[in-house]
Amino acid sequence: MTRTSLHTRGRGAVTVLLALVVLAAIVVLAAACGSSSSSSSSSPSAAATTSPGVLPSPSPGSSITVVYHYPAPPKSLLDQFTAQTGVKVNWVEIGWDNLQTKIATAATSNTYFADLTDVDWSKVGQYYKTKWFTPLNSYFDAAALKADMPQIDTFASNGQQLALPFDSSYTVTTLNTKIAKAAGVTGTPATLTDYTNALNKIKAKGAVPNPLDIPFAAAEGLSTYWYQLTAAFGGQVLDASYAPQFTSPSSAGYKALAWMVNAYKTGLVPKANIGVSDYQGFTTEMAQGRVASVFSDYAGSVGSIYDVPSSSKVVGQVQYIPTPGVSGPAPNLANPDGIGIPVTAKNVAGALAFIKWITDTKQQAIWAGLNGPADVISGFPLPARVSSLQLLAQGNKVSGAAELTKLLKTSRAEFPGPGAPPWYSQFSNSVYTNIHQAAAGSETAQQAVTSIATQVNQLKTSQ
């Protein structure tokens, strides 16, 4: 595994004015989008005659175009897929932001550009509303896959399965056990009260002056930190109809926001963190032993950041712990990448075969290092399947794989049911802007939640 899930956490708030970019780009991109050489072996209507779990057979000699923000899997493995199915894969790598623009541009102009592409967790509500992706319910049994793919419902909205998980990514809690033990913290904090007491004890003992990392820079990582802490307090920030659930002082979201701001003002969090992003905190604070814990960390960060001797001073010291909740372990929130079929795809049968192949148990483990570094997909965080993580744990291929397997099993979607709202980017912008201002002292916690709720209600009525 060669990277953390940085892109997943930091990309949710894509430019609010994407629609304007799309309109400006249509003329430029439409011709390029329509020039693919991918063969047309099946149409969505032709392929939609099977039962869940039974896929239509792709045409031998056909091809598919996959446009994604990851580098391609090794050619030798893509050749194996072609040998098995007769379908040739044309993989095109595009940066995440540019890819989102291309997806919107092609969909808006009803133009083909790919048979398979990225479906980000934060876009699911938007794609349900715009109908840009082909529902997969006719081909994959999501209920049957749920136990092995706990994050599959992240890509479902109102019963429509718009993608399958390409990987898994979820928020976790990490603790520097060496610092904790030096301060007299024994055992693992199981509840939020235990966790807060442990942080205060570490601070009081002087093990580190400011033991907690919270990224208070006005950026996406601050939003997802709040979502995770809200879940730990026993709630969600929005309900199934996207109504705010955080305005009452007794609500989980209000308590989470107030806890974060209080942690900053009382010195549990370094003062410099008012301008620190999530990944900066991991690499310049946690990895350097300047803080002792991150409540909302990246799954996979121990192996990819903290146990890397060339850049970390805390090798072997940081562990994943069950995320503390009100009375015990809290859920870990999912923010993975998905893979889906645009409605303009030409080779649906070939695309379905590829989804099945690339999300297979062994293949998912291979992308994360089961066969060694040569077959790894660069930047791939963690497998989407529990069974794949178990393979990695058996081979000691990923640091903390056994614990990560347990956490994956209990991970859940950030917005269960309807998926992220169609206006997620504007919502997240309001969240991180107001929490940042509350920590900086320019508004109170009450003013922050009121401002966020006002924005939500405006977005609900205007879109």
C-alpha positions in Angstrom: 0.0 0.0 0.0 1.6 3.2 -1.1 -0.6 6.0 0.0 -3.3 7.2 2.4 -6.8 8.0 1.3 -5.9 11.7 1.1 -7.8 12.3 -2.1 -11.0 10.9 -0.7 -11.0 13.2 2.3 -9.9 16.3 0.5 -11.8 16.2 -2.7 -15.5 16.2 -1.5 -15.8 20.0 -1.8 -15.1 20.2 -5.5 -15.6 23.7 -7.0 -19.1 24.9 -6.3 -19.2 26.5 -9.8 -18.6 23.2 -11.6 -21.7 23.7 -13.7 -20.1 26.8 -15.2 -16.9 25.0 -15.9 -18.9 22.2 -17.5 -20.8 24.6 -19.8 -17.5 26.2 -20.8 -15.8 22.9 -21.5 -18.5 21.1 -23.4 -17.5 22.5 -26.8 -13.8 21.6 -26.2 -14.3 18.2 -24.7 -17.3 16.8 -26.6 -15.4 15.9 -29.7 -12.7 14.1 -27.7 -15.3 12.3 -25.6 -17.0 10.9 -28.7 -13.9 9.7 -30.4 -13.2 6.6 -28.3 -12.5 3.4 -30.2 -14.2 1.2 -27.6 -16.4 -1.4 -29.3 -20.1 -1.4 -28.8 -21.0 -5.0 -27.8 -24.1 -4.3 -25.7 -26.4 -1.5 -24.8 -27.9 -0.9 -21.3 -31.3 -2.2 -22.4 -29.8 -5.3 -23.9 -27.7 -6.1 -20.9 -30.5 -5.5 -18.3 -32.2 -8.8 -18.7 -30.3 -10.8 -16.1 -30.9 -11.5 -12.4 -28.7 -10.1 -9.7 -25.4 -12.0 -9.6 -25.8 -13.3 -13.2 -24.0 -11.1 -15.6 -24.4 -11.0 -19.4 -21.6 -12.5 -21.4 -19.4 -9.9 -23.1 -18.5 -10.2 -26.7 -15.1 -11.7 -27.4 -12.9 -9.2 -29.2 -14.7 -6.2 -27.8 -13.1 -3.5 -25.7 -13.9 -1.2 -22.9 -12.5 2.2 -21.9 -11.9 2.8 -18.2 -11.3 6.4 -17.2 -10.1 6.7 -13.6 -7.9 8.7 -11.3 -5.8 5.7 -10.3 -2.9 4.4 -12.4 -3.8 1.3 -14.4 -3.3 -2.1 -12.8 -0.2 -3.9 -14.2 -0.5 -4.8 -17.8 0.1 -8.5 -17.1 -3.0 -8.6 -14.9 -5.1 -6.7 -17.4 -4.0 -9.3 -20.0 -5.3 -12.0 -17.7 -8.7 -10.3 -17.7 -8.6 -10.2 -21.5 -7.7 -13.8 -21.7 -10.6 -14.7 -19.4 -13.2 -12.6 -21.0 -12.0 -11.7 -24.5 -12.4 -8.0 -23.6 -9.5 -5.6 -24.1 -9.1 -2.8 -21.5 -8.1 0.7 -22.5 -7.3 2.4 -19.2 -7.0 6.2 -19.1 -5.7 8.0 -16.0 -7.0 11.5 -15.3 -6.6 13.6 -12.1 -9.5 13.5 -9.8 -10.7 17.0 -10.2 -10.4 16.9 -14.0 -12.2 13.6 -14.1 -15.2 15.0 -12.2 -15.4 17.8 -14.8 -15.2 15.3 -17.6 -17.9 13.1 -16.1 -20.2 16.1 -15.9 -19.3 17.4 -19.3 -20.0 14.1 -21.1 -23.2 13.5 -19.2 -24.5 17.0 -19.8 -23.8 16.7 -23.5 -25.0 13.0 -23.6 -21.7 12.1 -25.1 -19.7 8.8 -24.7 -16.4 9.0 -23.0 -16.0 5.8 -21.0 -17.6 2.5 -20.2 -16.4 2.7 -16.6 -15.4 5.5 -14.4 -15.2 6.9 -10.8 -18.2 7.3 -8.6 -17.1 9.2 -5.6 -19.0 8.8 -2.3 -19.7 12.5 -2.1 -21.4 12.4 -5.6 -23.9 9.7 -5.1 -26.9 11.9 -4.3 -26.1 14.1 -7.3 -25.8 11.1 -9.6 -29.1 9.7 -8.4 -30.8 13.0 -9.2 -29.1 13.5 -12.5 -29.4 9.9 -13.6 -25.9 10.0 -15.1 -25.0 6.4 -14.1 -26.6 3.0 -14.8 -28.1 1.4 -11.7 -26.4 -2.0 -11.0 -29.3 -3.6 -9.0 -30.1 -5.9 -12.0 -26.5 -7.3 -12.0 -25.2 -7.4 -8.4 -27.0 -8.5 -5.2 -26.0 -5.7 -2.8 -27.6 -7.4 0.2 -25.6 -10.6 -0.4 -22.4 -8.6 -0.9 -22.9 -6.4 2.2 -21.2 -8.6 4.7 -18.0 -8.8 2.6 -18.3 -5.3 1.2 -19.5 -3.3 4.2 -19.3 0.0 2.3 -21.4 -1.0 -0.7 -24.4 1.0 0.5 -22.2 4.2 0.3 -23.0 4.0 -3.4 -26.7 3.5 -3.1 -29.3 6.2 -3.1 -33.0 5.6 -2.6 -32.5 1.9 -3.4 -30.5 2.5 -6.6 -27.0 0.9 -6.5 -25.0 3.4 -8.7 -21.6 1.8 -8.2 -19.6 -0.9 -6.4 -16.8 0.0 -4.1 -13.5 0.2 -5.9 -11.6 0.3 -2.6 -12.3 0.9 1.0 -11.6 4.1 2.9 -12.9 5.0 6.4 -12.1 7.2 9.3 -10.3 5.6 12.2 -8.8 6.6 15.6 -5.1 6.3 16.1 -3.1 6.5 19.4 0.6 6.8 20.1 0.8 4.1 22.8 4.3 5.1 23.8 3.3 8.6 24.7 0.1 7.4 26.3 2.0 5.0 28.6 4.6 7.6 29.5 1.7 9.8 30.8 0.3 6.9 32.8 -2.6 6.1 30.5 -3.2 2.4 30.9 -5.5 0.4 28.7 -7.4 1.6 25.6 -9.9 4.4 26.0 -13.3 2.8 25.1 -15.6 5.8 25.5 -15.5 9.5 24.7 -15.2 10.3 28.4 -12.2 7.9 28.7 -10.7 9.4 25.6 -11.1 13.0 26.8 -9.7 12.1 30.2 -6.7 10.3 28.6 -5.9 13.4 26.5 -6.1 15.7 29.5 -3.8 13.3 31.4 -1.3 13.3 28.6 -1.4 17.1 28.6 -1.2 17.5 32.3 1.8 15.1 32.6 3.6 17.1 29.9 4.2 14.0 27.7 3.3 16.3 24.8 1.9 19.8 25.4 -1.0 19.5 22.9 -1.9 15.8 22.5 -4.8 15.9 20.0 -4.7 16.6 16.2 -7.7 18.3 14.7 -7.2 19.9 11.3 -8.9 23.3 11.8 -7.9 24.7 8.4 -11.0 25.5 6.4 -10.9 22.4 4.2 -12.8 19.1 3.6 -10.8 17.2 6.3 -12.4 19.4 9.0 -15.9 18.5 7.7 -15.3 14.7 7.8 -13.7 15.0 11.3 -17.0 16.5 12.5 -19.1 13.8 10.8 -17.0 11.1 12.5 -17.2 12.8 15.9 -21.0 13.2 15.5 -21.3 9.5 14.8 -19.2 8.9 18.0 -21.7 11.0 19.9 -24.5 8.7 18.6 -26.0 10.7 15.7 -25.8 11.9 12.1 -25.5 15.4 10.8 -28.4 15.0 8.3 -31.4 12.7 8.3 -32.7 10.7 5.3 -34.4 13.8 4.0 -31.3 15.9 4.5 -32.8 17.9 7.4 -30.2 19.2 9.9 -29.8 17.1 13.0 -27.3 19.3 14.9 -29.1 22.5 16.0 -30.1 21.4 19.4 -27.5 21.6 22.2 -28.5 18.1 23.1 -27.9 16.7 19.6 -24.9 14.6 18.7 -23.8 17.1 16.0 -23.9 20.1 18.3 -22.0 18.2 21.0 -19.4 17.1 18.5 -18.8 20.6 17.2 -18.6 22.1 20.7 -16.2 19.3 21.8 -13.9 20.1 18.9 -13.9 23.8 19.5 -13.4 23.3 23.3 -10.5 21.0 22.6 -8.8 23.7 20.6 -9.5 26.5 23.1 -8.3 24.5 26.1 -5.0 23.5 24.5 -5.6 19.9 23.8 -5.0 20.9 20.1 -2.0 22.9 19.0 -2.8 26.5 18.4 -1.1 26.3 15.0 -3.7 23.8 13.9 -6.1 26.7 13.0 -4.3 26.6 9.7 -3.3 22.9 9.5 -5.0 20.5 7.0 -5.7 16.9 7.8 -2.7 15.4 5.9 -0.4 18.1 7.2 -1.4 17.1 10.8 -0.6 13.5 10.1 2.8 14.1 8.6 4.1 17.1 10.6 2.5 16.4 14.0 1.5 12.7 14.5 4.4 11.3 12.5 6.8 13.5 14.4 5.5 12.7 17.9 4.2 16.2 18.5 0.6 14.9 19.2 -0.6 11.6 20.7 -3.8 10.9 18.9 -6.0 11.6 15.9 -9.7 10.9 16.4 -10.5 11.0 12.7 -7.5 9.5 10.9 -7.1 7.7 7.6 -7.5 3.9 7.4 -4.1 2.7 6.4 -2.1 5.6 7.9 -0.1 3.5 10.3 1.6 1.5 7.5 1.7 4.4 4.9 2.7 7.3 7.2 3.6 6.5 10.8 5.7 3.3 10.2 7.7 4.8 7.4 11.3 5.2 8.9 12.4 7.8 6.3 9.7 10.3 7.3 8.4 9.3 10.7 9.8 9.5 14.3 7.1 7.2 15.7 7.7 3.9 13.9 6.1 1.1 15.9 4.4 3.5 18.4 1.0 4.2 16.7 -1.9 1.8 16.8 -5.5 1.8 15.6 -7.9 1.7 18.4 -11.7 1.1 18.3 -13.2 4.6 17.8 -14.5 5.7 21.2 -18.2 6.4 21.4 -20.7 7.5 24.1 -20.8 4.0 25.8 -18.4 2.0 23.7 -17.0 1.7 20.2 -18.4 4.0 17.6 -18.9 3.4 13.9 -16.2 4.3 11.4 -17.5 6.4 8.5 -16.9 5.3 4.9 -15.5 7.6 2.2 -14.4 5.2 -0.5 -14.1 5.3 -4.3 -16.6 3.5 -6.4 -16.6 2.2 -10.0 -19.7 2.7 -12.1 -21.1 2.6 -15.6 -22.1 5.9 -17.3 -25.5 5.8 -19.0 -23.7 6.6 -22.3 -21.4 3.5 -22.0 -21.2 1.4 -25.2 -20.0 -2.0 -23.8 -22.1 -2.6 -20.7 -21.5 -6.4 -20.7 -17.7 -5.8 -20.8 -17.9 -3.2 -18.1 -19.9 -5.5 -15.8 -17.3 -8.2 -16.3 -14.6 -5.8 -15.4 -16.4 -4.6 -12.2 -16.7 -8.2 -11.1 -13.0 -8.9 -11.9 -11.5 -5.8 -10.3 -13.5 -6.1 -7.1 -12.8 -9.9 -6.8 -11.4 -10.9 -3.4 -8.0 -11.9 -4.6 -7.6 -9.0 -7.0 -8.5 -6.5 -4.3 -5.8 -8.0 -2.1 -3.3 -7.9 -5.0 -3.9 -4.2 -5.6 -2.9 -3.6 -1.9 0.2 -5.7 -2.0 -0.7 -9.4 -1.6 1.7 -10.4 -4.4 4.3 -7.7 -3.6 4.9 -4.2 -4.8 5.1 -5.1 -8.5 1.3 -5.7 -8.8 0.2 -2.9 -6.5 -2.1 -0.2 -8.0 -0.2 3.0 -7.0 -2.1 5.0 -4.5 -4.6 2.2 -3.7 -5.6 2.5 0.0 -7.4 -0.6 1.3 -9.4 -3.4 -0.3 -13.2 -3.1 -0.5 -13.7 -6.6 0.8 -13.3 -8.0 4.3 -12.1 -11.3 2.8 -9.3 -9.4 0.9 -8.1 -7.7 4.1 -8.1 -11.1 5.8 -5.8 -12.4 3.1 -3.5 -9.4 3.7 -3.6 -10.0 7.5 -2.7 -13.7 7.0 0.4 -12.7 5.0 1.3 -9.7 7.2 1.2 -7.5 4.1 -0.4 -4.4 5.7 0.4 -2.9 9.1 -2.6 -3.4 11.4 -4.5 -5.4 8.9 -6.3 -7.5 11.5 -7.6 -4.4 13.3 -8.5 -2.7 10.0 -10.5 -5.8 9.1 -12.6 -5.3 12.3 -13.0 -1.6 11.7 -14.1 -2.2 8.0 -16.8 -4.6 9.2 -18.4 -1.8 11.3 -17.9 1.1 8.9 -21.0 2.8 7.5 -21.9 5.4 5.0 -21.5 9.0 6.0 -25.0 9.6 4.7 -26.9 6.3 4.9 -29.9 5.8 2.7 -30.0 8.7 0.2 -26.3 9.1 -0.1 -24.5 12.4 0.1 -26.8 15.3 -0.9 -26.7 16.6 -4.4 -25.4 19.9 -3.0 -22.7 18.2 -0.9 -19.8 20.6 -1.9 -21.8 23.7 -0.8 -22.7 21.9 2.4 -19.2 20.9 3.3 -17.9 24.4 2.5 -20.4 25.8 5.0 -19.4 23.1 7.6 -15.6 23.7 7.5 -15.9 27.5 7.1 -18.1 27.8 10.2 -16.2 25.3 12.4 -13.0 27.0 11.5 -14.5 30.4 12.5 -15.8 29.0 15.7 -12.4 27.7 16.7 -10.8 31.0 15.7 -13.2 32.8 18.0 -15.0 34.8 15.4 -18.3 33.1 16.1 -19.8 30.9 18.8 -20.6 27.2 18.5 -24.3 28.1 18.5 -23.7 30.6 15.7 -21.8 28.0 13.7 -24.5 25.4 13.8 -27.2 28.0 13.1 -25.3 29.2 10.0 -24.7 25.6 8.7 -28.4 24.7 9.2 -29.5 27.9 7.5 -27.3 27.0 4.5 -28.7 23.4 4.4 -32.3 24.7 4.4 -31.6 27.1 1.6 -29.9 24.4 -0.4 -32.8 22.0 0.2 -35.4 24.5 -1.2 -33.3 25.8 -4.1 -32.2 22.5 -5.7 
